[in-house]
Amino acid sequence: MQHSSALSARRYLRSEITEPAYAERQTISAIDKYALQLSNWLKPEAGKNRKQRRSLKQLHLDLKELGFEGWYDRMAAFARKWKVDQTDRVNSASKRAHRRIKVGNANNSTSKISPVCHTLTAHSFGRKTVSVILKTA
């Protein structure tokens, strides 16, 4: 009698399937119920100076007051991921804005860009303003 793993291996070798497909695991985290509230707290905190921000420990205590029973580590991991996602979103938005900026021919009389140099404020993200200097030859 052969083991089931040997039978499974033989079945995959005979079929056209190169890799077995497994259903994606759906796990429910204790933070899921409070994710929206925590995101709403993190947005204004991200724009503050480091000394004026509430610490993650304070945010964890505030979540505990709302009934959160999870560990600090899970909440901190959520905050780190949230920060990375926000940075990625801002970076992708600035890339899209950069692609939308169209520069005309500087020698054209209808162009509003100086033939030497022009500073263009592309977009303001929070307190940071992105400026682009366009130089034409």
N, C-alpha and C positions, 0 to 999 in steps of 0.2 A: 504494500500500500504506500502510495506517495503522499508526501505532505502537501497541504494546501498551498504553501508558498511556491513549491515546485510546479504545481498545477497552474497557478496564476502566472508564473514566469513563462511556462510553456504556452499558455493562452495568449499572452502579449507578444511572444515571439512569432506566433503563427498569424496574428492579426496585423492590420496596417497601423495600428496605434503605436506611436513611438514612446508615449509617456502616459501613465495612468492619470486620469482626471479625478480629482477629489472635490467634493463640495467645499466651498469656502466657509471657514468656521466663523460663526457669528457669536461673539462674546459680548456680554453686557457688562459694562463697567459701572462702578458706583458713581463715577463723575458724570456719566451721560445725562442724568437727571438734572444736573446743575451746570452743564456746559454753557448754556445760553446766558445764565446769570454771571458766570465767571468771565465769559467773553465780554459781556457788557461792562464788567468792572475793569478788565484788562485794557480796553480801548482808551479810556481817559488816562489811565495810569501810564501808558506807553508814551504819552505826550509830555509827561511831567519830568522835571529834573530828578536825578537819582535820589537826592536828599528829600524831595517832596513826595516821592512815591510811597505807597503802602508796600510793605514787604510781602513776599509770598507767604510767610508765616502768618502775617496779619490777615491776608486774604483767606488762608486756610481756617483761621479762627472764625472769621465772618461766615464762611460756608458752614462750619460746624453749628453756628447759631441758627442757621436755616434748616438744620437737620442732616447735613452731610455726615456720613459715618465712615468715609474712606480715609486712607492714609495721606499724610502730607506728600509723600513721594509721588503718588498718582496725580495729585493736584498740580504739583510742580512740573511733572512730565507733560501734563496737559498745557500748562502755561508756556513751557519751552516750545512745544509743537505749535502752539498758537502764534508765538512770536516769529518762528521760522515761516509759517504760512503767510503771515502779514508781510514779512520782508519779501517773500517770493511774489506776493500779489502786487506790491508796490513796484518791484523790479520789472515784472511783466507789463504793468501799466505804463511805466516809463519807456519801455521798449516799443509799445504800441504807439505812444505819443511821438516818439522819435521817428517812427516810420511815417506818421501822418504829416510831419513838417516837410513842406515842399519849397524848395528854393528856386526862384526863377533865374534867368540869365542876368548877371549883374551889369552887363553892357547894354541891356535892353532899357530903353528910356522909361518904360512903364514899371520897372522894378523899383521897389521901395528899399532895397538893400544897398547900402553903400558898397562901392566896388572894393573897398579896403577891408572893413571889419564891421560887424554888427552883433550886438548882444541881444539875445532873444530869451525872454523868460518863458519857459515851456509850461511849467505846472508847479503848483505849490502843494507839497505833501506835509500836512500838519504845520510845523513851524519852519520846515526846511523848504527853501525855494531852489528849484533846479534851473540853472541858467546855462544857455548854450551859446558859445561864441562861434559865429560862422565867418569864415575867412574865404574870400574869393580871390582868384588870381586873375 
